[in-house]
Amino acid sequence: MTIIGNTLALLFVLSVLVVLHEFGHFAVAKAFGFPVEVFSVGFGKRLFGRKWKGTDYRVSAIPLGGYVRVIGLGPDESTLAEGTSQETPAVGKRWQRALILLAGPFMNILLALALHAAVFAIGVRVPAYELNAPVVKVVEEKSPGAEAGFRPGDRIVAVNGKETPRWRDVQFVFGMNAREKLRVEVERGDARTVLDVVPKPSTKYDLGYVGLLPDFGRSVRPRIAMVVSGSPAETAGFKSGDVIVNVAGKEIRGAPEEVFASFVASVNGAAPGPFPVEFLRDGKTASAQVKPRRDPDGSWKVGVQVVPDLPEVLERFPIGQAFVEGWRQVRTELRLTMSILGRLFRGAASMKSMSGPLDIAKFSGEAARTGAVPLVALMAAISLQLGIFNLLPIPVLDGGHLFLLGVEGIARRDFSLKVKERILQIGFLMILALITVVLYNDLAKNVPTTWWPF
């Protein structure tokens, strides 16, 4: 059921974002009087619809996004795939065609702003330490932070010249810049100093690790973030939000970075079971018998994903400030995305940092199971990435069409249908190569543990 749930969540998220992207093209094309032949929700064979004012509004068989076919913009991926491209005279002015092409990515960026603002207005629970000033309390031994010379008590003021007033800002920059040399300005007593640190790539998503932590103390317990459908944990009655107190009589408590390893060790030590697991739910203590299943690698798993149970606060803003915070979030994500793309092209970043359909399906499923607000936040992030990706100058994408339009403007003539189709075919090959690499990394990251985390 987890696979089905993740797939449905993926279809929902991508369909909403892609259809709204195509609506941006559609709305501006209609505003300029361009003939719009098709507006389709989904791809492939037409199932049903209605033709109104020259446009076929349809629902198609493959429920993944959709497309709009505007006469006068030249061939696109839908006409190329169907073999229905026709030589037609250009419609409207080039600047109008450019605005039609820009409208799709702009709609995604605008949607990201609206969704982020909605999340900030509704409110979301976040770990309390994320909103605190980034004062280092723990420097892990032999970590990049220790090698760079960080000390307990250092307050991180800025990274690469950009202020970092909260721990969230520091973690975000470190996490998104694995292998990159960062200049970190810190307050140490009454003086300021600059330290250079290179975050070490960690986890299967190639996130940067520095080894600098706030003071969580050593009394943190593991909290269940997700229960896998059909797992021993589900059979035992566990739910997301349950806080594990002990496993087979062994108390699970320690620093946040220790609780996961302690939980896994306790499960393996008590296997094959069944054994009791004591937990907290809504402030009340309960217990359940669990019999783990053995993995092919010899480890024992109960089918839950656990995270440190840290104190949380509700982050919420009035509607006006929510849009300000939403724009700040969009701006931060935009800058970091451009930075990561630049590093990928330079070969300074790993392709593991890119998420493919399996990752997106897993994130979407987990967010949907957690609640509406996390799902909206995830949709905002993906919408922004979709808008940025479509602006890349790759044929087939909007950015590729814009680049071709610019070349036609310089040449002062429109290229023939045959030339445009050849360019689109090259774009298909480029996208196919990219998808192949991303999917390979996706499989490598997810197949062994996608549906059975711990």
MISE-294645 format. One record per residue (C-alpha): residue number from 0; residue in three letters; x, y, z. Coordinates in steps of 0.5 Angstrom, whole numbers, padded with zeros to 4 digits. Each point is the difference from the previous one (the first is absolute). Layout:
<atoms>
<NUM; "Ala"; <X; Y; Z>>;
...
</atoms>
This chain:
<atoms>
<0; "Met"; <0000; 0000; 0000>>;
<1; "Thr"; <0006; 0005; 0001>>;
<2; "Ile"; <0002; -0001; -0007>>;
<3; "Ile"; <-0007; 0001; -0002>>;
<4; "Gly"; <-0001; 0006; 0004>>;
<5; "Asn"; <0007; 0003; -0002>>;
<6; "Thr"; <-0002; -0001; -0007>>;
<7; "Leu"; <-0007; 0004; 0001>>;
<8; "Ala"; <0004; 0005; 0003>>;
<9; "Leu"; <0005; 0001; -0005>>;
<10; "Leu"; <-0006; 0000; -0005>>;
<11; "Phe"; <-0004; 0006; 0003>>;
<12; "Val"; <0006; 0004; 0002>>;
<13; "Leu"; <0003; 0000; -0007>>;
<14; "Ser"; <-0007; 0000; -0004>>;
<15; "Val"; <-0002; 0007; 0004>>;
<16; "Leu"; <0007; 0003; -0001>>;
<17; "Val"; <0001; -0002; -0007>>;
<18; "Val"; <-0008; 0002; -0002>>;
<19; "Leu"; <0001; 0007; 0003>>;
<20; "His"; <0007; 0001; -0003>>;
<21; "Glu"; <-0004; -0001; -0007>>;
<22; "Phe"; <-0006; 0004; 0002>>;
<23; "Gly"; <0005; 0006; 0000>>;
<24; "His"; <0002; -0001; -0007>>;
<25; "Phe"; <-0007; -0001; -0001>>;
<26; "Ala"; <-0003; 0006; 0003>>;
<27; "Val"; <0006; 0005; -0003>>;
<28; "Ala"; <-0001; -0003; -0007>>;
<29; "Lys"; <-0008; 0001; 0001>>;
<30; "Ala"; <0001; 0007; 0002>>;
<31; "Phe"; <0005; 0002; -0006>>;
<32; "Gly"; <-0006; -0004; -0005>>;
<33; "Phe"; <0005; -0006; -0002>>;
<34; "Pro"; <-0004; -0006; -0002>>;
<35; "Val"; <0000; -0005; 0005>>;
<36; "Glu"; <-0002; -0007; -0003>>;
<37; "Val"; <0001; -0004; 0006>>;
<38; "Phe"; <0000; 0000; 0008>>;
<39; "Ser"; <0001; -0007; 0002>>;
<40; "Val"; <0000; -0002; 0008>>;
<41; "Gly"; <0004; -0007; -0001>>;
<42; "Phe"; <0004; -0002; -0006>>;
<43; "Gly"; <-0002; -0006; -0006>>;
<44; "Lys"; <-0006; -0002; -0002>>;
<45; "Arg"; <-0006; 0005; 0000>>;
<46; "Leu"; <-0005; -0003; 0005>>;
<47; "Phe"; <-0006; 0006; 0000>>;
<48; "Gly"; <0000; 0007; 0000>>;
<49; "Arg"; <-0004; 0006; -0003>>;
<50; "Lys"; <0002; 0005; -0006>>;
<51; "Trp"; <-0001; 0007; 0001>>;
<52; "Lys"; <0002; 0006; -0003>>;
<53; "Gly"; <0005; -0004; -0005>>;
<54; "Thr"; <0003; -0003; 0006>>;
<55; "Asp"; <-0001; -0008; 0002>>;
<56; "Tyr"; <0000; 0000; 0007>>;
<57; "Arg"; <0002; -0007; 0002>>;
<58; "Val"; <0001; -0006; 0005>>;
<59; "Ser"; <0005; -0005; -0003>>;
<60; "Ala"; <0002; -0007; 0002>>;
<61; "Ile"; <0007; 0001; 0004>>;
<62; "Pro"; <-0001; 0004; 0006>>;
<63; "Leu"; <0006; 0004; 0001>>;
<64; "Gly"; <0000; 0007; -0001>>;
<65; "Gly"; <-0003; 0003; -0007>>;
<66; "Tyr"; <0002; 0004; -0006>>;
<67; "Val"; <-0003; 0006; -0004>>;
<68; "Arg"; <0001; 0001; -0007>>;
<69; "Val"; <0001; 0007; -0003>>;
<70; "Ile"; <0000; 0001; -0007>>;
<71; "Gly"; <0005; 0005; -0002>>;
<72; "Leu"; <0005; -0003; 0005>>;
<73; "Gly"; <0003; -0005; -0005>>;
<74; "Pro"; <0001; -0008; 0002>>;
<75; "Asp"; <0000; -0002; 0007>>;
<76; "Glu"; <0001; -0007; 0003>>;
<77; "Ser"; <-0008; -0002; -0001>>;
<78; "Thr"; <0000; 0001; -0007>>;
<79; "Leu"; <0007; -0003; -0001>>;
<80; "Ala"; <-0002; -0006; 0004>>;
<81; "Glu"; <-0006; -0001; -0004>>;
<82; "Gly"; <0003; 0002; -0007>>;
<83; "Thr"; <-0005; 0006; -0001>>;
<84; "Ser"; <0004; 0006; -0001>>;
<85; "Gln"; <-0002; 0004; -0005>>;
<86; "Glu"; <0004; 0006; -0004>>;
<87; "Thr"; <-0004; 0006; 0003>>;
<88; "Pro"; <0001; 0008; -0001>>;
<89; "Ala"; <0003; 0003; 0006>>;
<90; "Val"; <-0006; 0003; 0004>>;
<91; "Gly"; <0001; 0007; 0004>>;
<92; "Lys"; <0006; 0003; 0002>>;
<93; "Arg"; <0007; -0003; 0003>>;
<94; "Trp"; <-0001; 0004; 0006>>;
<95; "Gln"; <-0007; -0003; 0001>>;
<96; "Arg"; <0002; -0007; -0001>>;
<97; "Ala"; <0006; 0001; 0005>>;
<98; "Leu"; <-0005; 0002; 0005>>;
<99; "Ile"; <-0004; -0006; -0002>>;
<100; "Leu"; <0006; -0005; 0002>>;
<101; "Leu"; <0002; 0004; 0006>>;
<102; "Ala"; <-0007; 0000; 0003>>;
<103; "Gly"; <0000; -0008; 0001>>;
<104; "Pro"; <0006; 0001; 0005>>;
<105; "Phe"; <-0002; 0006; 0003>>;
<106; "Met"; <-0007; -0003; 0002>>;
<107; "Asn"; <0005; -0006; 0004>>;
<108; "Ile"; <0004; 0006; 0003>>;
<109; "Leu"; <-0007; 0004; 0002>>;
<110; "Leu"; <-0003; -0007; 0002>>;
<111; "Ala"; <0006; -0001; 0005>>;
<112; "Leu"; <0000; 0007; 0003>>;
<113; "Ala"; <-0008; -0001; 0001>>;
<114; "Leu"; <0001; -0007; 0003>>;
<115; "His"; <0006; 0002; 0005>>;
<116; "Ala"; <-0004; 0006; 0002>>;
<117; "Ala"; <-0006; -0005; 0001>>;
<118; "Val"; <0004; -0004; 0005>>;
<119; "Phe"; <0003; 0006; 0004>>;
<120; "Ala"; <-0007; 0002; 0001>>;
<121; "Ile"; <-0003; -0006; 0002>>;
<122; "Gly"; <0006; -0002; 0004>>;
<123; "Val"; <0004; -0006; 0000>>;
<124; "Arg"; <0004; -0003; 0006>>;
<125; "Val"; <0007; 0000; 0000>>;
<126; "Pro"; <0006; -0002; 0004>>;
<127; "Ala"; <0001; 0006; 0005>>;
<128; "Tyr"; <0007; 0000; 0000>>;
<129; "Glu"; <0000; 0002; -0008>>;
<130; "Leu"; <-0003; 0007; 0002>>;
<131; "Asn"; <0006; 0001; 0005>>;
<132; "Ala"; <0006; 0004; -0001>>;
<133; "Pro"; <0005; -0005; -0003>>;
<134; "Val"; <0005; 0000; 0006>>;
<135; "Val"; <0004; -0007; 0000>>;
<136; "Lys"; <0000; -0004; 0006>>;
<137; "Val"; <0003; -0006; -0003>>;
<138; "Val"; <0006; -0001; -0005>>;
<139; "Glu"; <0000; -0008; -0001>>;
<140; "Glu"; <0007; -0003; 0000>>;
<141; "Lys"; <0004; -0001; -0007>>;
<142; "Ser"; <-0006; 0004; -0004>>;
<143; "Pro"; <0001; 0005; -0005>>;
<144; "Gly"; <-0002; 0006; 0005>>;
<145; "Ala"; <0005; -0003; 0005>>;
<146; "Glu"; <0006; 0000; -0005>>;
<147; "Ala"; <-0002; 0007; -0002>>;
<148; "Gly"; <0001; 0003; 0007>>;
<149; "Phe"; <-0007; 0001; 0002>>;
<150; "Arg"; <-0001; 0000; 0008>>;
<151; "Pro"; <-0006; -0001; 0005>>;
<152; "Gly"; <-0003; 0007; 0001>>;
<153; "Asp"; <0001; 0003; -0007>>;
<154; "Arg"; <-0006; 0003; -0003>>;
<155; "Ile"; <0000; 0000; -0008>>;
<156; "Val"; <-0002; 0006; -0003>>;
<157; "Ala"; <0001; -0001; -0007>>;
<158; "Val"; <0002; -0005; -0005>>;
<159; "Asn"; <0003; 0003; -0007>>;
<160; "Gly"; <-0002; 0007; 0002>>;
<161; "Lys"; <-0008; -0002; 0001>>;
<162; "Glu"; <-0002; 0001; 0007>>;
<163; "Thr"; <-0003; -0006; 0004>>;
<164; "Pro"; <-0004; 0002; 0006>>;
<165; "Arg"; <-0003; -0007; 0001>>;
<166; "Trp"; <0002; -0007; 0001>>;
<167; "Arg"; <-0004; -0002; -0006>>;
<168; "Asp"; <0004; 0005; -0005>>;
<169; "Val"; <0006; -0003; 0002>>;
<170; "Gln"; <-0002; -0007; -0001>>;
<171; "Phe"; <-0003; 0002; -0007>>;
<172; "Val"; <0006; 0003; -0002>>;
<173; "Phe"; <0005; -0006; 0003>>;
<174; "Gly"; <-0005; -0005; -0003>>;
<175; "Met"; <0000; 0003; -0007>>;
<176; "Asn"; <0007; 0001; -0001>>;
<177; "Ala"; <0004; -0007; 0001>>;
<178; "Arg"; <0007; 0000; -0002>>;
<179; "Glu"; <0000; 0008; -0001>>;
<180; "Lys"; <0004; 0004; 0004>>;
<181; "Leu"; <-0004; 0005; 0004>>;
<182; "Arg"; <0003; 0006; 0004>>;
<183; "Val"; <-0004; 0001; 0006>>;
<184; "Glu"; <0000; 0006; 0005>>;
<185; "Val"; <0000; -0002; 0007>>;
<186; "Glu"; <-0001; 0004; 0006>>;
<187; "Arg"; <0005; -0002; 0006>>;
<188; "Gly"; <0000; 0004; 0006>>;
<189; "Asp"; <0000; 0007; -0002>>;
<190; "Ala"; <0004; -0001; -0006>>;
<191; "Arg"; <-0002; -0003; -0007>>;
<192; "Thr"; <0004; -0005; -0004>>;
<193; "Val"; <-0001; -0003; -0007>>;
<194; "Leu"; <0001; -0008; -0001>>;
<195; "Asp"; <0000; -0004; -0006>>;
<196; "Val"; <-0004; -0006; 0000>>;
<197; "Val"; <-0001; -0005; -0005>>;
<198; "Pro"; <-0007; -0004; 0001>>;
<199; "Lys"; <0001; -0008; 0000>>;
<200; "Pro"; <-0005; -0003; -0005>>;
<201; "Ser"; <-0004; -0005; 0004>>;
<202; "Thr"; <-0007; -0004; 0000>>;
<203; "Lys"; <-0002; -0003; -0007>>;
<204; "Tyr"; <-0002; 0007; -0002>>;
<205; "Asp"; <0007; 0003; 0000>>;
<206; "Leu"; <-0002; 0005; 0006>>;
<207; "Gly"; <0006; 0004; 0003>>;
<208; "Tyr"; <0002; -0002; 0007>>;
<209; "Val"; <0004; 0005; 0004>>;
<210; "Gly"; <-0001; -0003; 0007>>;
<211; "Leu"; <-0002; 0006; 0004>>;
<212; "Leu"; <-0006; -0001; 0004>>;
<213; "Pro"; <-0004; 0004; 0005>>;
<214; "Asp"; <-0001; -0002; 0007>>;
<215; "Phe"; <-0005; -0006; 0000>>;
<216; "Gly"; <0002; -0003; 0006>>;
<217; "Arg"; <0000; -0008; 0001>>;
<218; "Ser"; <-0007; -0001; 0002>>;
<219; "Val"; <-0003; 0000; -0008>>;
<220; "Arg"; <-0005; -0006; -0001>>;
<221; "Pro"; <-0001; -0003; -0007>>;
<222; "Arg"; <-0007; 0002; -0003>>;
<223; "Ile"; <-0004; -0004; -0006>>;
<224; "Ala"; <0000; 0004; -0006>>;
<225; "Met"; <-0003; -0005; -0004>>;
<226; "Val"; <-0003; -0007; 0000>>;
<227; "Val"; <0001; -0005; -0006>>;
<228; "Ser"; <-0007; -0003; -0002>>;
<229; "Gly"; <0000; -0007; 0001>>;
<230; "Ser"; <0006; 0000; 0005>>;
<231; "Pro"; <0001; -0003; 0007>>;
<232; "Ala"; <-0001; 0007; 0003>>;
<233; "Glu"; <-0007; 0001; -0004>>;
<234; "Thr"; <-0002; -0007; 0003>>;
<235; "Ala"; <0002; 0002; 0007>>;
<236; "Gly"; <-0004; 0006; -0001>>;
<237; "Phe"; <0005; 0006; 0000>>;
<238; "Lys"; <-0001; 0007; -0003>>;
<239; "Ser"; <0004; 0006; -0002>>;
<240; "Gly"; <0001; 0004; 0006>>;
<241; "Asp"; <0001; -0006; 0005>>;
<242; "Val"; <0006; 0002; 0004>>;
<243; "Ile"; <0005; -0007; 0001>>;
<244; "Val"; <0001; 0000; 0008>>;
<245; "Asn"; <0004; -0007; 0000>>;
<246; "Val"; <0001; -0006; -0004>>;
<247; "Ala"; <0000; -0007; 0003>>;
<248; "Gly"; <0001; 0004; 0007>>;
<249; "Lys"; <0006; 0004; -0003>>;
<250; "Glu"; <-0001; 0007; 0001>>;
<251; "Ile"; <0001; 0004; -0007>>;
<252; "Arg"; <0002; 0007; 0002>>;
<253; "Gly"; <0006; 0004; -0002>>;
<254; "Ala"; <0003; 0006; -0004>>;
<255; "Pro"; <-0004; 0001; -0007>>;
<256; "Glu"; <0005; -0003; -0004>>;
<257; "Glu"; <0000; -0007; 0004>>;
<258; "Val"; <-0007; -0002; 0001>>;
<259; "Phe"; <-0001; -0003; -0007>>;
<260; "Ala"; <0006; -0004; 0001>>;
<261; "Ser"; <-0002; -0002; 0007>>;
<262; "Phe"; <-0007; -0002; -0003>>;
<263; "Val"; <0003; -0004; -0005>>;
<264; "Ala"; <0005; -0004; 0004>>;
<265; "Ser"; <-0006; -0001; 0006>>;
<266; "Val"; <-0004; -0003; -0006>>;
<267; "Asn"; <0005; -0005; -0002>>;
<268; "Gly"; <0002; -0001; 0007>>;
<269; "Ala"; <-0007; -0003; 0002>>;
<270; "Ala"; <-0001; -0003; -0007>>;
<271; "Pro"; <-0003; -0005; -0002>>;
<272; "Gly"; <-0005; 0002; 0005>>;
<273; "Pro"; <-0006; 0001; 0001>>;
<274; "Phe"; <0002; 0005; 0006>>;
<275; "Pro"; <-0003; 0006; 0003>>;
<276; "Val"; <0000; 0007; -0002>>;
<277; "Glu"; <-0002; 0006; 0005>>;
<278; "Phe"; <-0002; 0006; -0003>>;
<279; "Leu"; <-0003; 0007; 0001>>;
<280; "Arg"; <-0007; 0002; -0004>>;
<281; "Asp"; <-0003; 0007; 0002>>;
<282; "Gly"; <0004; 0000; 0006>>;
<283; "Lys"; <-0003; -0007; 0003>>;
<284; "Thr"; <0005; -0006; 0000>>;
<285; "Ala"; <-0002; -0007; -0004>>;
<286; "Ser"; <0004; -0006; -0002>>;
<287; "Ala"; <-0001; -0005; -0006>>;
<288; "Gln"; <0003; -0006; -0002>>;
<289; "Val"; <0004; 0000; -0006>>;
<290; "Lys"; <0003; -0006; -0004>>;
<291; "Pro"; <0005; 0003; -0005>>;
<292; "Arg"; <0002; -0003; -0007>>;
<293; "Arg"; <0007; -0002; -0003>>;
<294; "Asp"; <0003; 0004; -0005>>;
<295; "Pro"; <0004; -0003; -0006>>;
<296; "Asp"; <0006; 0003; 0003>>;
<297; "Gly"; <-0001; -0003; 0007>>;
<298; "Ser"; <-0003; 0006; 0004>>;
<299; "Trp"; <-0007; 0000; 0003>>;
<300; "Lys"; <-0005; 0005; -0002>>;
<301; "Val"; <-0007; 0002; 0003>>;
<302; "Gly"; <-0002; 0005; -0005>>;
<303; "Val"; <0001; 0007; 0003>>;
<304; "Gln"; <0003; 0006; -0002>>;
<305; "Val"; <0003; 0004; 0006>>;
<306; "Val"; <0002; 0007; 0002>>;
<307; "Pro"; <0003; 0003; 0006>>;
<308; "Asp"; <-0006; 0003; 0004>>;
<309; "Leu"; <0002; 0007; 0001>>;
<310; "Pro"; <-0004; 0005; 0003>>;
<311; "Glu"; <-0005; 0004; -0005>>;
<312; "Val"; <-0003; 0006; -0001>>;
<313; "Leu"; <-0005; 0003; -0005>>;
<314; "Glu"; <0002; 0005; -0005>>;
<315; "Arg"; <-0005; 0004; -0002>>;
<316; "Phe"; <-0001; 0007; -0003>>;
<317; "Pro"; <-0005; 0005; -0002>>;
<318; "Ile"; <-0002; 0000; -0007>>;
<319; "Gly"; <0004; 0006; -0002>>;
<320; "Gln"; <0006; -0002; 0004>>;
<321; "Ala"; <-0001; -0007; -0003>>;
<322; "Phe"; <0001; 0002; -0007>>;
<323; "Val"; <0006; 0004; 0002>>;
<324; "Glu"; <0003; -0007; 0003>>;
<325; "Gly"; <-0003; -0004; -0006>>;
<326; "Trp"; <0004; 0005; -0005>>;
<327; "Arg"; <0006; -0001; 0005>>;
<328; "Gln"; <0000; -0007; -0001>>;
<329; "Val"; <-0001; 0000; -0007>>;
<330; "Arg"; <0006; 0004; -0001>>;
<331; "Thr"; <0004; -0004; 0004>>;
<332; "Glu"; <-0002; -0006; -0003>>;
<333; "Leu"; <0001; 0003; -0007>>;
<334; "Arg"; <0007; 0002; 0001>>;
<335; "Leu"; <0002; -0006; 0003>>;
<336; "Thr"; <-0003; -0004; -0006>>;
<337; "Met"; <0004; 0004; -0005>>;
<338; "Ser"; <0007; -0001; 0004>>;
<339; "Ile"; <-0001; -0007; 0000>>;
<340; "Leu"; <-0002; 0000; -0007>>;
<341; "Gly"; <0007; 0004; -0001>>;
<342; "Arg"; <0004; -0005; 0004>>;
<343; "Leu"; <-0004; -0006; -0004>>;
<344; "Phe"; <0003; 0003; -0007>>;
<345; "Arg"; <0007; 0001; 0003>>;
<346; "Gly"; <0000; -0007; 0003>>;
<347; "Ala"; <0001; 0002; 0007>>;
<348; "Ala"; <-0007; -0003; 0002>>;
<349; "Ser"; <-0003; -0007; 0000>>;
<350; "Met"; <-0006; -0002; -0004>>;
<351; "Lys"; <-0002; -0003; 0006>>;
<352; "Ser"; <-0002; 0006; 0003>>;
<353; "Met"; <-0006; 0000; -0006>>;
<354; "Ser"; <-0006; -0003; 0002>>;
<355; "Gly"; <-0004; -0005; -0005>>;
<356; "Pro"; <-0007; -0003; -0001>>;
<357; "Leu"; <0002; -0005; 0006>>;
<358; "Asp"; <0002; 0005; 0005>>;
<359; "Ile"; <-0006; 0005; -0002>>;
<360; "Ala"; <-0005; -0005; 0001>>;
<361; "Lys"; <0003; -0002; 0007>>;
<362; "Phe"; <0000; 0007; 0002>>;
<363; "Ser"; <-0007; 0001; -0002>>;
<364; "Gly"; <-0002; -0006; 0003>>;
<365; "Glu"; <0003; 0002; 0007>>;
<366; "Ala"; <-0002; 0007; -0001>>;
<367; "Ala"; <-0008; -0002; -0001>>;
<368; "Arg"; <0000; -0005; 0005>>;
<369; "Thr"; <0003; 0005; 0005>>;
<370; "Gly"; <-0005; 0005; -0002>>;
<371; "Ala"; <-0003; 0005; -0004>>;
<372; "Val"; <0005; 0006; 0002>>;
<373; "Pro"; <0007; -0004; -0002>>;
<374; "Leu"; <-0003; -0002; -0006>>;
<375; "Val"; <-0002; 0007; -0002>>;
<376; "Ala"; <0008; 0002; 0002>>;
<377; "Leu"; <0002; -0006; -0004>>;
<378; "Met"; <-0004; 0002; -0006>>;
<379; "Ala"; <0003; 0007; 0000>>;
<380; "Ala"; <0007; -0002; 0000>>;
<381; "Ile"; <-0001; -0005; -0006>>;
<382; "Ser"; <-0004; 0006; -0004>>;
<383; "Leu"; <0006; 0004; 0001>>;
<384; "Gln"; <0005; -0005; -0002>>;
<385; "Leu"; <-0005; -0001; -0006>>;
<386; "Gly"; <0000; 0007; -0002>>;
<387; "Ile"; <0007; 0001; 0000>>;
<388; "Phe"; <0002; -0007; -0004>>;
<389; "Asn"; <-0005; 0002; -0005>>;
<390; "Leu"; <0004; 0007; -0001>>;
<391; "Leu"; <0006; -0004; -0002>>;
<392; "Pro"; <0002; 0001; -0007>>;
<393; "Ile"; <-0001; -0007; -0002>>;
<394; "Pro"; <-0004; -0002; -0006>>;
<395; "Val"; <-0007; -0002; 0001>>;
<396; "Leu"; <0000; 0004; 0007>>;
<397; "Asp"; <-0003; 0007; 0000>>;
<398; "Gly"; <0007; 0003; 0001>>;
<399; "Gly"; <0002; -0004; -0007>>;
<400; "His"; <-0006; 0003; -0003>>;
<401; "Leu"; <0002; 0007; 0002>>;
<402; "Phe"; <0008; -0001; -0002>>;
<403; "Leu"; <-0003; -0002; -0007>>;
<404; "Leu"; <-0004; 0006; 0000>>;
<405; "Gly"; <0006; 0004; 0002>>;
<406; "Val"; <0004; -0003; -0006>>;
<407; "Glu"; <-0006; 0001; -0005>>;
<408; "Gly"; <0000; 0007; 0002>>;
<409; "Ile"; <0007; 0002; -0001>>;
<410; "Ala"; <0000; -0004; -0007>>;
<411; "Arg"; <-0007; 0004; -0001>>;
<412; "Arg"; <-0003; -0006; -0003>>;
<413; "Asp"; <-0004; -0006; 0003>>;
<414; "Phe"; <0003; -0007; -0001>>;
<415; "Ser"; <-0003; -0005; -0004>>;
<416; "Leu"; <-0005; -0006; 0003>>;
<417; "Lys"; <0006; -0005; -0002>>;
<418; "Val"; <0005; 0004; 0004>>;
<419; "Lys"; <-0004; 0001; 0006>>;
<420; "Glu"; <-0002; -0007; 0000>>;
<421; "Arg"; <0007; -0002; 0000>>;
<422; "Ile"; <0002; 0004; 0005>>;
<423; "Leu"; <-0006; -0003; 0005>>;
<424; "Gln"; <0003; -0007; -0002>>;
<425; "Ile"; <0007; 0002; 0003>>;
<426; "Gly"; <-0004; 0003; 0006>>;
<427; "Phe"; <-0004; -0006; 0001>>;
<428; "Leu"; <0007; -0004; 0000>>;
<429; "Met"; <0003; 0005; 0005>>;
<430; "Ile"; <-0006; -0001; 0005>>;
<431; "Leu"; <0000; -0008; -0001>>;
<432; "Ala"; <0008; 0000; 0002>>;
<433; "Leu"; <-0002; 0004; 0006>>;
<434; "Ile"; <-0006; -0004; 0002>>;
<435; "Thr"; <0004; -0006; -0001>>;
<436; "Val"; <0006; 0002; 0005>>;
<437; "Val"; <-0005; 0003; 0005>>;
<438; "Leu"; <-0004; -0006; 0000>>;
<439; "Tyr"; <0006; -0004; 0001>>;
<440; "Asn"; <0002; 0004; 0006>>;
<441; "Asp"; <-0007; -0001; 0002>>;
<442; "Leu"; <0000; -0007; 0000>>;
<443; "Ala"; <0006; -0001; 0003>>;
<444; "Lys"; <-0002; 0005; 0006>>;
<445; "Asn"; <-0007; -0003; 0001>>;
<446; "Val"; <-0001; -0007; -0002>>;
<447; "Pro"; <0003; -0004; 0006>>;
<448; "Thr"; <-0003; 0004; 0005>>;
<449; "Thr"; <-0006; 0004; -0003>>;
<450; "Trp"; <-0006; -0003; 0003>>;
<451; "Trp"; <0004; -0003; 0006>>;
<452; "Pro"; <0004; 0005; 0003>>;
<453; "Phe"; <0002; -0003; 0007>>;
</atoms>
